[in-house]
């Protein structure tokens, strides 16, 4: 049996998406990683002829990641999963995929988007986590179908695949309330995102369902990274600000950073303070104690986004779709 890209990824401790980008000579990885993948593939006996065996006839789908100034997209594993799912679906249907990164700070953004008009692009999967509607509109002006993943970009009329953030935050908050029998606090990112706004809404919905008023919840505003949240929480603890006995965090990075700060200051988790995160990143299962969190089927989201785009290529329709993917509560020892 021939060697697969997944086996190469396992050998090198890389994601399958990174190995696929290297083997298919796509942007998004360093030259050193690309060289290492090629060398390892040769050593393992990988069949390089398979790379062009299936895909050339249909064309290229572009996966575009737009990054603003925030730290959210700097944690790449979450978005690698979405990319992997999209790539799997496109390749299974005979399409190539190229990955492009756009930055809000670039002065030639409009020119780069214009360049797509004369490229081999058949359609775009746009990672909309940090993108604003006015920027997204530039992509929609291209003469190719676009599917947005991880944002609905209201009020724009566009097909999108997104997380049911309200449902996930409700699950987490309701679980906290039922386990602790008290009003939970809220660990808020100081970086605004539509996803976080929806999680705040789900948190408030759960409070009201349990007879509590959101105004009575203690809210701390923190940097949405592990190190940043830890430093911010250390300042809060040094000021002796009031604390809640349990918290819902807008993402796992914040929750883990706060856990570190609390433990440094002698608090026991969950005996003194319980926490629930959101995202189910790999680190959430490795911290002590393991973090209760909300799991998102990110690979599936990528596959669904690609599937919708391929539908639009085969049968363009005048109506857009909004597809929400449900979440799941992962119960661990932090509550």
Buried (B, 14 or more C-beta within 10 A) or exposed (E): EEBBBEBBBEBBEBBBBBBBBBBBEBEBBEEEBBEBBBEBBEEEEBEEEEBEEBBEEBBBBBBBBBBBEBBBBEBEEBBBBBBBBBBBBBBEBEBBBBBBBBEBEEEEBEEBBEEBEEEEBBBBBBBBBBBBBEBBEBBBEBEBBBBBBBBBBEEBEBBBBBBBBBBBBBBBBBBBBEBBEEBBBBBBBEBEBBBBEBBBBBBBBBBEEBEBEBEEBBBBEBBBBBEBBBBBBBEBBEEEEEBBBBBBBBBBBBBBBBBBBBBEEEBEBBEEBBBBBBBBBEBBEEBEBBBBBBBBBBBBBBBBBBBBBBBBBEEEEEEBEEBBBEBEBBEBEBB
